[in-house]
Structures are given as C-alpha cells and as structure tokens.
Amino acid sequence: MDTLKIAGYMVSAAGLGVIALSKKVASLLSFLGAKANLVAIMAGLVLVIVGIALIMMKTSSSYSNIKHAEPEVPIYEGKGKNRKIVGYHRANE
C-alpha cells in the first residue's frame, strides 16, 4: 500500500477520533467559551476531509506502468515539393 494512502487513513482516523471525543477536546479548548464543542467538531471534519483527499490522491508511480503506442512517422514518396505521404511507420526508439 502507498505511504500517502496510509497517511490518509491515519489522518481520517484521527479526525473521527476528534469528533467522537469532541466533549473532551472541547474542555481542552475552554478558552474559546461556548463554541469550543463546535470548534472541536469542525476540526475533526477538516481532518477527515484532508485524510480522504490524501487517500484519493494518485501518485505518479501509478501512471508509470501505462505503455503508450509508439509514435508513427510518415513514409514519403518523391522529392522536394512533389513529396506525398504513402504510409506510416512506427518509430522504434
């Protein structure tokens, strides 16, 4: 499993923990007054959203396994302005 996904799961779990323990977290944020519980829940939601975003991110290594068709180069017949494309050949690189 990708380390970014593991970090996303951990951040999401922490956010769910903050939401579940919002009453205890609110007591730590007592300097905010009556809105401490709301602030704790909002912080938990932000952590969950950030965690989900980390889980859904795709790293560039997942795209490196895709093989694209080799580019085709034209085959010409004639010389100068009288050249015409008569076919295509796959370029070997």
C-alpha positions in Angstrom: 0.0 0.0 0.0 1.2 3.5 -0.8 2.5 5.6 2.1 0.3 8.5 1.1 -2.8 6.3 1.5 -1.6 5.1 4.9 -1.2 8.7 6.0 -4.6 9.5 4.7 -6.2 6.7 6.7 -4.3 7.8 9.8 -5.4 11.4 9.4 -9.0 10.4 8.8 -9.0 8.1 11.9 -7.6 11.0 13.9 -10.4 13.2 12.7 -13.0 10.6 13.6 -11.4 10.3 17.0 -11.6 14.1 17.5 -15.3 14.1 16.5 -16.0 11.1 18.8 -14.2 12.8 21.7 -15.4 16.3 21.0 -16.7 16.9 24.5 -13.2 16.1 26.0 -11.5 18.1 23.3 -13.8 21.0 23.9 -12.8 21.0 27.6 -9.2 21.5 26.4 -10.4 24.4 24.3 -12.3 26.0 27.1 -10.7 29.4 26.4 -13.0 29.6 23.3 -16.1 29.6 25.5 -19.4 28.1 24.5 -18.3 27.4 20.9 -15.5 25.1 21.9 -17.6 21.9 21.1 -18.4 23.3 17.7 -14.7 24.1 17.0 -13.7 20.6 18.0 -16.3 19.0 15.7 -15.2 21.3 12.8 -11.5 20.4 13.4 -12.4 16.8 13.3 -14.4 17.2 10.0 -11.4 19.1 8.4 -9.1 16.2 9.4 -11.5 13.7 7.9 -11.7 15.7 4.6 -7.9 16.1 4.4 -7.5 12.3 5.1 -10.0 11.4 2.3 -8.1 13.8 -0.1 -4.8 12.0 0.8 -6.4 8.6 0.2 -7.8 9.6 -3.2 -4.6 11.2 -4.5 -2.8 9.2 -7.1 1.0 9.2 -7.2 2.9 9.4 -10.4 4.2 5.9 -10.0 0.8 4.5 -10.7 0.9 6.2 -14.1 4.4 4.9 -14.9 3.1 1.4 -15.7 1.0 2.6 -18.7 2.6 1.9 -22.0 1.7 4.2 -24.9 1.8 3.3 -28.5 4.9 4.3 -30.3 4.6 7.4 -32.5 4.1 6.9 -36.2 6.3 8.6 -38.7 5.2 9.2 -42.3 6.7 7.4 -45.3 7.2 9.8 -48.2 7.5 9.2 -51.9 9.1 11.7 -54.3 11.4 14.6 -53.7 11.1 18.2 -52.8 7.7 19.8 -53.2 6.4 16.7 -55.0 6.6 14.5 -51.9 3.5 12.6 -50.9 2.8 10.6 -47.8 2.2 7.0 -48.9 2.1 5.3 -45.5 3.2 5.4 -41.9 5.8 3.5 -40.0 6.1 3.1 -36.2 9.3 4.7 -34.9 11.5 2.4 -32.8 13.1 4.4 -30.0 
